[in-house]
Amino acid sequence: MTETAAEPQVDFETAPDRYRHWRLSFDGPIAKLELGVKEAEGLRPGYSLKLNSYDLSVDIELADAISRIRFSHPEVRTVVVTSASPRIFSAGANIYMLAQSSHPFKVNFCKFTNETRLAMEDASAHQGPKFLAALNGTASGGGYELALACDEILLVDDASSAVSLPEVALLAVLPGTGGLTRVVDKRKVRRDLADVFCAMPEGIKGKRAQEWRLVDQSVPRSQFDQVVAARAQALAAANPLASPEAGITLEPLSPEISAKGRQYRFVTLEVDAEQRLATLTIKAPAAGSDSIAVSAKSWALRAFRELDDALLHLRFNLPNIAEVVLKAEGDPAAVLAADAALLAAQNTQLGREILGQLRRTLKRLDLTAKTLFAVVGPGSAFAGSLFEIALAADRSYMLDDQEHPTAVQLDDMQFGPFPMSNGLTRLQTRFLGEPARIDTLRQLRAPLNPKMALTAGLVTFTPDAIDFDDELRLALEERAAISPDALTGMEANLRFAGPETLETKIFGRLSAWQNWIFTRPNATGEKGALTLYGKSGTRPDFDLRRT
């Protein structure tokens, strides 16, 4: 595949006063997100975002809006997702943007949009707002996939508006944001009907869409606004807040950026481009500081928002980085104190949302296509919530040196608050073949030295001071010599042992298949369907072999 010009650096920080494509408004317990894409203001020049089609810039704003609704507007119990245009909800991901993007960008774009849709479902599942898709016009491809992430879908019945997943028939690729999985797994559309639907680029309208379970209700245009308002109020009434609280304002992260990496308040990202290596260090809070308490200034909220931003920067802006060394520094007791405060507040709105931020960030780490090695050295703070970062790593190296003692420590964060995409905790996934070990580990709350941690199965290797640096260096060099494609596939296979869920299906099946299909000539070759889309007088030339 011939790659196009390099993508510009992507900034994932935004705020409502900087939105270009979404209009966010509030009316008591109802929030409205209206998609009004500005055609000429995409992430890069070279394409026009017509028909409310979207690129990464549109989804960055959506992800920010979802987060701000949860943290700053806890009174919101229903979010209506609709279009500011009268006849089109969204044509989905912009085809010309995809056609001119590099392969890594296309795959990361699909992954980010998936994570954003999952954040909507995460809110609904954890006492946050419910989402109502009000399709006041046609929803195609990624536009319909956005609707599928909502709790309910209303479609205007006006003889022209339809829902569709046209990617297979028109573009020789798959819907990129979990559409195939959600149609049959979430909406439970009959398999044969789903087969017909997914092969019909024109889609399905009105009552038929309702009968096939593709939407919840088809509503005449004359009644549409009234029905949407009534349904939004009904969802809000059925989803009350246990104890209303004031929202908080999310601070800008504003990292210091240099050629060597990024420096946040609690997170440092150091980049060695020549070695294709990054070091990601997260700092514990200061003992006794105000940031241990659950508030807008909480260490847990700030640190994991910074970690999330650093992970996105690694994915999109540093594709040549192969390996990430994960470190945690500071006072482990302060981490445990912050964890205790957060768990004590987990039934409050803010405590619940901060736990949600940690849960989603750790999932983002799990899903990052980089080799992850955790390094436990002197002064390490791999305890409690920060130890989850080490458990997410592909391997862990813990220094065994009596002159410079090291330790790791468990707390209640390891036993429920942070399930992976497979629905299991990282410890349950780690010990899939030894489930009884989990009960034993619940009793280990004291600091664990290298021998104890190794015996408990919590770290991979414990070299002594003589061998530690060389062993880690050789492991990193060995890893860097292996095909990045093979490593991505291997790591993704190994990280998610256990049951399959909607999330693992989306990321496992979709990411693997889409990664492959995006490189096939039928899609992105010189005569591929994605390459030739929109060019009059040309038709794709398919390799007709089924492989």
C-alpha positions in Angstrom: 0.0 0.0 0.0 1.3 3.5 -0.9 1.1 5.8 2.1 0.0 9.4 1.6 1.5 12.5 3.2 2.1 12.3 7.0 -0.8 13.3 9.2 -0.5 16.4 11.3 0.0 16.2 15.0 -3.3 15.6 16.7 -4.3 17.5 19.9 -6.9 15.7 21.9 -7.7 18.6 24.3 -10.7 20.7 23.5 -13.6 22.4 25.4 -17.2 23.4 24.6 -16.3 27.0 23.7 -13.9 25.6 21.0 -16.3 23.1 19.4 -16.8 23.6 15.7 -19.0 20.6 14.9 -21.3 20.0 17.9 -23.8 22.2 19.7 -24.2 21.2 23.4 -27.2 22.7 25.3 -28.9 21.9 28.6 -32.5 22.0 29.8 -32.7 20.6 33.3 -32.2 16.8 33.2 -32.0 16.8 29.4 -28.9 17.6 27.4 -28.9 17.9 23.6 -26.0 17.2 21.4 -26.6 18.5 17.8 -24.3 17.5 15.0 -23.7 20.4 12.7 -20.4 19.6 11.0 -18.6 22.6 9.4 -17.6 21.2 6.0 -14.4 23.1 5.6 -13.0 22.6 9.1 -11.8 19.0 9.2 -8.6 17.8 10.8 -6.6 18.5 7.6 -7.2 20.0 4.1 -8.1 17.9 1.1 -11.7 16.9 1.8 -15.0 18.4 2.7 -17.1 17.1 5.5 -20.4 17.1 3.6 -23.7 15.6 4.9 -22.5 15.7 8.5 -19.8 13.2 7.7 -17.0 13.2 10.3 -13.3 12.9 10.8 -11.3 12.6 14.0 -11.8 16.3 14.9 -15.6 15.7 15.1 -15.1 12.6 17.4 -12.6 14.4 19.6 -15.3 17.0 20.4 -17.9 14.2 21.0 -15.6 12.4 23.4 -15.0 15.7 25.3 -18.7 16.5 25.4 -19.5 13.1 26.9 -16.9 13.6 29.6 -18.0 17.1 30.5 -21.7 16.1 30.7 -20.7 13.4 33.2 -18.4 15.6 35.4 -19.8 19.1 35.0 -23.6 18.4 34.6 -24.6 15.5 36.9 -28.2 16.7 36.7 -28.4 15.5 33.2 -30.2 12.1 33.0 -30.8 11.9 29.2 -28.7 13.1 26.3 -30.5 13.5 23.0 -28.1 13.0 20.1 -29.5 14.6 16.9 -28.6 16.6 13.9 -28.7 20.3 13.3 -29.6 19.6 9.7 -33.2 18.8 8.8 -32.7 15.9 6.4 -29.5 14.2 7.3 -28.3 12.9 10.7 -24.9 11.8 9.5 -23.3 10.1 6.5 -20.7 8.6 8.8 -16.9 8.7 8.5 -15.8 10.9 5.6 -14.7 8.5 2.8 -12.3 11.0 1.2 -10.6 11.4 4.6 -10.2 7.6 4.9 -9.0 7.3 1.3 -6.1 9.8 1.8 -5.2 8.6 5.3 -2.3 6.3 6.1 -3.1 2.7 7.2 -2.1 3.3 10.9 -4.3 6.4 11.0 -7.3 4.6 9.6 -7.0 1.8 12.2 -6.4 4.2 15.1 -9.3 6.4 13.9 -11.6 3.3 14.1 -10.3 2.4 17.5 -10.8 5.9 18.9 -14.4 6.1 17.6 -15.1 2.7 19.2 -13.8 3.9 22.5 -16.0 7.0 22.3 -19.1 5.0 21.6 -18.2 2.6 24.5 -17.9 5.7 26.8 -21.5 6.4 26.0 -22.5 2.8 26.9 -20.3 3.0 30.0 -22.2 6.1 31.2 -25.5 4.4 30.8 -24.3 1.3 32.6 -22.8 3.2 35.6 -25.7 5.5 36.7 -24.9 8.2 34.2 -27.2 9.6 31.6 -29.1 7.5 29.1 -28.6 8.3 25.4 -31.4 8.8 22.9 -30.6 8.9 19.2 -33.1 11.2 17.4 -32.5 10.5 13.8 -34.2 13.4 12.0 -32.7 12.3 8.7 -30.7 9.5 7.2 -28.0 7.8 9.3 -25.4 5.9 7.2 -22.3 4.0 8.2 -20.7 5.6 11.2 -23.7 7.8 11.7 -25.9 4.8 12.3 -23.1 3.3 14.4 -23.3 6.4 16.7 -27.0 5.8 17.0 -26.4 2.1 17.8 -24.3 3.2 20.9 -27.3 5.0 22.3 -29.9 3.3 24.5 -32.8 4.0 22.2 -33.1 5.1 18.5 -36.0 7.1 17.1 -36.1 7.4 13.3 -38.2 10.0 11.4 -40.6 8.3 8.9 -40.7 10.6 6.0 -40.3 8.2 3.0 -36.6 9.2 2.5 -34.8 8.8 5.8 -33.1 5.5 6.3 -30.5 3.7 8.4 -27.7 1.8 6.6 -24.3 0.2 6.9 -23.1 0.5 3.3 -19.4 -0.2 3.9 -19.3 -3.8 2.7 -21.2 -3.2 -0.5 -19.8 0.2 -1.4 -16.3 0.4 0.0 -15.1 -3.2 0.4 -14.4 -2.6 4.1 -16.3 -3.2 7.3 -18.3 -0.7 9.4 -15.5 0.7 11.6 -17.2 1.4 14.9 -18.8 -1.9 15.9 -21.9 -1.7 13.8 -22.0 -5.3 12.8 -21.6 -6.5 16.4 -24.1 -4.1 17.9 -26.7 -5.0 15.3 -26.8 -8.6 16.2 -25.4 -8.6 19.8 -27.0 -5.4 21.2 -30.1 -4.9 19.2 -30.5 -8.6 18.6 -31.5 -8.3 14.9 -32.2 -11.7 13.4 -29.1 -13.0 11.6 -30.8 -13.4 8.2 -32.3 -9.9 8.4 -29.0 -8.5 9.4 -27.4 -10.2 6.4 -29.9 -8.5 4.1 -29.5 -5.1 5.8 -25.7 -5.1 5.8 -25.6 -5.8 2.0 -28.1 -3.0 1.2 -26.2 0.3 0.7 -29.5 2.2 0.4 -30.5 1.0 3.8 -34.0 0.5 5.4 -36.6 3.1 6.2 -39.5 3.7 8.5 -41.7 0.9 9.8 -39.6 -1.8 8.3 -36.5 -0.5 10.2 -38.6 -0.7 13.4 -40.0 -4.2 12.6 -36.4 -5.5 12.0 -35.3 -4.0 15.4 -32.9 -1.6 13.7 -34.6 1.3 15.5 -37.0 1.4 18.4 -39.6 3.6 16.9 -40.4 5.1 13.5 -42.2 8.5 13.9 -43.9 10.7 11.3 -42.0 14.0 10.8 -45.0 16.0 12.0 -44.9 14.3 15.4 -41.1 13.7 15.6 -40.1 16.6 17.9 -43.0 16.0 20.2 -42.2 12.2 20.5 -38.5 12.9 21.0 -39.2 15.3 23.8 -41.6 13.0 25.6 -39.3 10.0 25.3 -36.3 12.0 26.6 -38.3 13.1 29.6 -39.5 9.5 30.2 -35.9 8.2 30.1 -34.8 10.9 32.5 -37.7 10.1 34.9 -36.7 6.4 34.9 -33.1 7.3 35.6 -33.1 9.6 38.7 -30.0 10.7 40.6 -29.7 9.1 44.0 -28.3 12.3 45.5 -28.0 15.4 43.3 -24.6 17.0 43.5 -23.0 20.0 41.9 -20.7 19.4 38.9 -17.1 20.2 38.6 -15.0 22.0 35.9 -12.4 19.9 34.2 -9.1 21.7 34.2 -7.1 22.0 31.0 -4.1 19.6 31.0 -1.8 21.9 29.1 1.4 19.7 29.1 4.8 21.2 28.4 5.7 19.8 25.0 9.3 19.4 23.7 11.2 17.2 21.3 11.9 14.8 24.2 8.2 14.3 25.1 5.5 15.7 27.3 5.5 16.9 30.9 2.2 17.0 32.7 1.6 17.6 36.4 1.7 13.9 37.4 2.6 12.2 34.2 5.9 12.3 32.2 6.3 10.9 28.7 9.9 10.6 27.5 10.5 9.6 23.9 13.7 8.0 22.4 12.9 8.0 18.7 16.1 6.3 17.7 15.4 3.4 20.0 11.7 3.5 19.2 11.1 3.6 22.9 9.0 5.7 25.2 9.0 5.8 29.0 5.7 6.7 30.7 6.0 7.6 34.4 3.1 8.5 36.6 3.7 10.1 40.0 1.9 9.4 43.2 0.3 12.3 45.1 2.2 14.0 47.9 1.5 12.4 51.3 -1.1 14.4 53.2 -1.9 16.7 50.2 -5.4 18.0 49.4 -5.2 16.1 46.1 -5.8 12.8 48.0 -9.4 13.9 48.8 -12.2 13.4 46.2 -12.7 16.8 44.7 -12.2 18.7 41.5 -8.5 18.8 42.5 -8.3 15.0 43.0 -5.0 13.4 42.1 -6.7 10.3 40.7 -8.8 12.4 38.3 -6.0 14.6 37.1 -3.3 11.9 36.9 -5.5 9.5 34.9 -6.7 12.2 32.6 -3.1 13.0 31.9 -2.3 9.3 31.3 -5.2 9.1 28.9 -4.0 12.1 26.9 -0.5 10.7 26.8 -1.8 7.3 25.5 -3.7 9.0 22.7 -0.6 11.0 21.8 1.4 7.8 21.6 -1.1 6.2 19.4 -1.7 8.9 16.8 1.4 11.1 16.9 4.1 8.5 17.6 3.3 5.5 15.4 7.0 4.5 15.2 7.3 4.0 19.0 7.3 0.2 19.5 7.7 -0.1 23.2 6.6 1.7 26.3 8.3 1.3 29.7 5.7 1.9 32.4 6.9 3.4 35.7 5.3 4.7 38.9 7.1 6.9 41.4 6.5 8.4 44.8 4.9 7.3 48.1 2.8 4.1 47.8 1.0 5.0 51.0 -0.3 8.2 49.4 -1.7 6.1 46.5 -3.4 3.8 48.9 -4.8 6.8 50.9 -6.2 8.3 47.7 -7.7 4.9 46.7 -9.3 4.6 50.1 -10.8 8.1 49.8 -12.1 7.3 46.3 -13.6 4.0 47.3 -15.3 5.6 50.3 -16.9 8.1 47.9 -17.9 5.6 45.2 -21.6 6.0 45.9 -21.4 9.8 45.3 -21.7 11.1 41.8 -18.1 12.6 41.7 -16.5 9.5 43.2 -18.3 7.3 40.7 -17.2 9.4 37.8 -13.6 9.5 38.9 -13.6 5.7 39.2 -15.1 5.7 35.7 -12.3 7.9 34.4 -9.7 5.4 35.8 -11.6 2.4 34.4 -11.8 3.9 30.9 -8.2 5.0 30.9 -6.9 1.6 32.0 -9.0 0.0 29.2 -7.3 2.5 26.8 -4.0 1.2 28.1 -5.0 -2.4 27.5 -6.0 -1.6 23.9 -2.9 0.4 23.0 -0.9 -1.3 20.2 2.5 -0.9 21.9 4.6 -3.4 23.8 4.1 -2.6 27.5 6.8 -3.4 30.0 6.4 -2.4 33.7 9.6 -1.6 35.6 9.6 -1.7 39.4 12.6 0.0 40.8 13.7 1.9 44.0 11.1 4.5 44.9 8.4 2.8 42.9 4.8 3.5 43.7 3.2 0.5 42.1 0.5 0.1 44.7 -3.3 0.0 44.5 -4.7 1.8 41.5 -1.2 2.4 40.1 -0.5 -1.4 40.3 -3.3 -1.8 37.8 -1.0 -0.2 35.3 1.7 -2.9 36.0 -1.0 -5.6 35.7 -1.9 -4.2 32.3 1.7 -4.6 31.1 2.8 -7.5 28.9 5.6 -8.2 31.3 7.0 -6.8 34.5 10.6 -6.5 35.8 11.1 -5.9 39.5 14.6 -5.2 40.9 15.7 -7.6 43.6 18.4 -5.6 45.5 18.5 -5.5 49.3 20.4 -2.2 49.3 17.7 -0.6 47.2 14.5 -2.4 48.3 11.4 -2.5 46.1 7.8 -3.5 46.7 4.4 -3.7 45.2 1.1 -3.6 47.0 -2.5 -4.6 46.4 -5.7 -3.0 47.7 -9.4 -3.2 46.9 -8.8 -1.6 43.4 -7.6 -5.0 42.2 -10.8 -6.8 43.0 -13.6 -5.2 41.1 -13.7 -1.5 40.2 -11.7 -1.8 37.0 -12.9 -4.7 34.8 -11.2 -5.1 31.4 -13.1 -5.4 28.1 -13.6 -9.1 28.8 -15.6 -8.3 32.0 -12.9 -9.7 34.3 -10.5 -7.9 36.5 -6.8 -7.9 35.5 -6.1 -10.4 38.3 -8.9 -12.7 37.2 -7.6 -12.6 33.6 -4.0 -13.1 34.8 -5.0 -16.2 36.9 -7.6 -17.6 34.6 -6.2 -21.1 35.2 -6.0 -20.6 38.9 -9.2 -18.9 40.1 -8.7 -19.9 43.7 -5.5 -17.8 43.8 -7.7 -14.6 43.8 -9.0 -15.3 47.3 -5.5 -15.8 48.5 -4.4 -12.5 47.0 -7.2 -10.7 48.7 -5.4 -11.4 52.0 -2.1 -10.0 50.8 -2.3 -6.3 51.7 1.2 -5.7 53.1 4.0 -4.5 50.8 5.4 -7.4 48.8 9.1 -7.7 48.2 10.4 -9.2 45.0 10.5 -12.8 46.2 7.0 -12.5 47.6 5.7 -10.8 44.4 7.2 -13.4 42.2 5.8 -16.3 44.3 2.4 -14.6 44.2 2.6 -14.4 40.4 2.3 -10.6 40.4 5.5 -9.9 38.5 7.3 -11.7 35.6 11.0 -11.4 36.5 13.0 -10.3 39.5 16.7 -9.8 38.3 19.3 -8.7 40.9 21.2 -5.5 40.6 24.0 -7.2 38.5 21.6 -8.5 35.8 18.7 -6.1 36.0 19.8 -3.4 33.4 21.2 -5.9 31.0 18.1 -8.2 31.2 15.7 -5.3 30.6 17.9 -3.9 27.8 18.1 -7.3 26.0 14.4 -7.8 26.3 13.6 -4.4 24.8 16.1 -4.9 21.9 14.7 -8.4 21.2 11.2 -7.0 21.1 12.2 -4.1 18.8 13.5 -6.6 16.2 10.2 -8.4 15.8 7.6 -7.4 13.2 5.3 -4.7 14.7 2.3 -6.2 12.9 2.9 -9.6 14.4 3.4 -8.1 17.9 0.2 -6.2 17.7 -1.7 -9.3 16.9 0.1 -11.4 19.5 -0.4 -8.9 22.3 -4.0 -8.4 21.5 -4.6 -12.1 21.5 -2.8 -12.6 24.9 -4.2 -9.6 26.8 -7.9 -10.7 26.7 -8.1 -14.3 28.0 -11.4 -15.5 29.2 -15.0 -14.8 28.1 -15.8 -12.9 24.9 -18.0 -9.8 25.3 -19.4 -7.1 23.0 -16.2 -5.1 23.6 -13.8 -7.8 22.9 -15.7 -8.8 19.8 -15.6 -5.2 18.6 -11.9 -4.8 19.3 -10.7 -8.3 18.6 -12.7 -9.1 15.5 -13.1 -5.7 14.1 -9.6 -4.5 14.7 -8.0 -7.6 13.3 -10.3 -7.9 10.3 -10.3 -4.1 9.6 -6.5 -4.0 9.9 -6.3 -6.7 7.2 -9.1 -5.4 5.0 -7.7 -1.9 4.9 -4.5 -3.3 3.3 -6.3 -5.4 0.7 -6.3 -4.2 -3.0 -10.1 -4.6 -3.1 -10.4 -1.7 -0.7 -7.2 0.4 -0.9 -5.4 -0.7 -4.0 -5.2 1.5 -7.1 -8.5 0.1 -8.3 -10.0 -0.5 -4.9 -13.4 0.6 -3.9 -12.3 3.0 -1.1 -9.7 4.5 -3.4 -12.1 5.1 -6.3 -15.1 6.2 -4.2 -16.7 9.3 -5.7 -14.7 9.3 -8.9 -17.1 9.3 -11.8 -16.7 6.8 -14.6 -14.6 4.4 -12.6 -15.5 1.1 -11.0 -13.5 -1.0 -8.6 -11.6 -4.0 -10.0 -11.9 -6.8 -7.4 -9.7 -9.8 -6.8 -12.6 -12.3 -6.8 -10.9 -15.0 -4.8 -12.4 -15.7 -1.4 -9.5 -16.0 1.1 
